[in-house]
Amino acid sequence: MLSSNVRRIDSFLYCTRLDREPIDGRKSRSLEHQPSPWSGLEILSRDRNFSAYLVIRMLSQFATMGFSFYIVYGLLHFGMSDLTADS
């Protein structure tokens, strides 16, 4: 019984040493050198094509979402059959 407890404590100590990664000083940045989170938005003012792409992408998402509402509107107000709305 004592032997199993000693081995269990030994394995616990061994496993707790495995989950720690060595500290790599090359990867860490100081807080003074980190860019602002808003600095990525300057691409919108520099690249007009990318800005237009994002606007069109947002509008197409609204168009896709609105399409299902037009189907329901057509079914209720114009008396469309389910077969017409499905095709």
N, C-alpha and C positions, 0 to 999 in steps of 0.2 A: 504494500500500500504506500509506503514511504517512497519507494522507487518510482512508482507511477506519478506521484505528486511532483517529485523532483523533475521527472522528464516532462511533465505537462508545463511546469514553470519554465523549464529550459526552452521548450518549443515556443511558448508564448513570447519569451524575450527574443528569441531568434526571429520570429515573425514580425515583431514590432520594429526590428531593425531593417527589415526588407522593404517596408513601404515608404521609406524616406529616400528622396532623390538628392543627389549631391547638388549643392548650390553652384549655379553657373553664373558667374559675374558678367559674362558677355551678353546674356539675354536680358538682364534687368536694365531698366532705364530709370533715371531719376525723374522726379515729378517736374523738374524745371524744363526738361527737354521733351516732354510729351506734347504732341500737337493738340490743339483745341478740337473738341468733337465737331465744331461747326466749320472747321477748315476744309472739310470734304465738300461742303456746299459751294465752294468757289468754282467748281467745275461747271455749275449751272450758268454762271455768268460768262465763263470763258468759252464754253462749247455750246453754241446755239442749237446745233443738230441734236445733241444729247438732250437738251432741255425740251426740244420739240418731241423727241422720242418718248420721254417720260410723260409729257402731257397727253400725247396720243394714246399711250399705254393705259393711263388712268381713265381716259374717256372710253376706251374700248371695254374696260372692265365694267363701267357703268352701263354701257350698251348691252353687254352680255347679260348682266343682271336684270336690266329692264325688259329684255325680250320675253322673259317668262311672265311678267306683269301684263305685257301686251297680249299674250295668248289668253290669259284669264279675262282681260277686258273684252277681247273679241268674242269669247265664248258667252259672256254674260250680256253684252249690249248688242251684238249683231246676230245672235242666235246661230253661231257657227256650230257645226256638228263636231263631235270629238274626233272623227276621222279627218276632217279638214284641219283641225288644229294640230293633229299629231303628225301630219305629213309635211 
